[in-house]
């Protein structure tokens, strides 16, 4: 049996996620999403993603809004998204459409059910020209 790491031991004061609190929060992200009106359709899209499908292809097939263009929502500074969407999106690690890290279960908002992934996070203030160059 492998020994427990320090963060998993019973006398540890924190959890593995506590290390994130030491990092500066992102100031902007470049999210993608798949928006479905029905939970069952969102779960069907998640099944396809878990089967290895690319996020942008599933967004084009399943999303019921302008995200049909691969799900890309462009750059979103903190405070520009609905609270529930933003909280979920800013908590995600950046990933690629080929190997996405996304929200499971889908995030419920007044618009429907979102499957969210983040391509890029920016952790310091930059000009719009610097961000566009990324």
N, C-alpha and C positions, 0 to 999 in steps of 0.2 A: 504494500500500500504506500502510495506516495505521501510525503509529509505535506501538511497544510502550509500554504504560504502565509506570510505574516498578516496580509490583509484578510485572510479567511479564518484566522485563529479566533477562538472564543474570547480571548482577552483583548482583541483589537478594538479600538474606540471608533473606527470608521469602517466604511465598506470600500470596495474597489472603486465605486463611483465618486468617492470623496476627493480623489486626486484631481478630478475635473474642476472642482471649486477653486483650485489654486491657479488655474489658467485664466487669462483674461477672456471674457466673453467675446464672441465674434461681433463685429459691428455691421457686417453685411454678408449675405449669402446669395448663392445662385441656385435656387431650388427648381425642381421639376415635380410635377404631380400628375396623378391620374384621378379625375373627379368622376364619381358615379353617383347617380341619384339613389340607387338601391344598394344596401349592404351586400346582398347576394352577388351582385355584379362586381362589386369591389373585391370580394373574396375570390371570385372566379379569376379576376385579373392577378391577384396574389398567387393563386395556384399556378398560373402560367409563368410568373416571375420565378417562383420556386422551382419550376421545371427548367429554368435556364434561359428564358426569353429575355431579350434586351428591354430595358425600361422604356426607351423612347418608342419602340415598336408597339409595346402594349399600351402606351399612352395614346398613340394614334388610333389603335383599334378600339379601346374601351372608354376613353375620356369623353365626357359629354359637355365639354366647354372648349374654349380656345386652346386648351392644352393639347388638343388633337395634333398640334404641330410638334409632337415629341414630348410634350409636357413642360417645356422650358418656359419659366415665368420671368426670366431676366434677373437682373440684380435687385435684391430687396434689402434695403437697410432696416435695421432693427426699428420696430414701431410702425412699419408700413403694411403689415399683414394682420388679419384677424387674430385675436389673442390665442385661440386654441391651435390654429395652424402654425403661428410663429413659435409658440412654446415647443411644439413637436419638431418643427424644422430646425430650430437652433440647437436642439438636443442631439441631432443626428451627426454622425461622422461623415465627412465628405467621401463620395465614392463615384464610380463611373457607371454609365448606362449598361456596360457589359457585365459588371459585378456590383449591382446596386445594393446599398444598405438603405432600407426603407421602413416605413412605419407599419407594424403589425400589432394589433389590428388597425384597420383604416381609421383615420381621425374624422370624427363627426363634427361638421360645422353647419351653419344655416344654409350652406350651398349644397351639401350632400356629404359623401364619404370620400376622403382624400387619402391616397397612398402617396406619401411624400418621400423624396430623396433629395440630397444636396450634392451638387457638383463641386462647388468651391465655397470656402468660408474665408473672410478677410478679418484679421484680428487686430488691425490698427487702422486709424483714419488714413484714407488715401483720397486723392482727387479722383473725379470721375474718369479722367483720361487714363490714370494709372490702373483703375479697376477694369476699364474696357480693354486694356492691353493684356490682361490675364487670360 
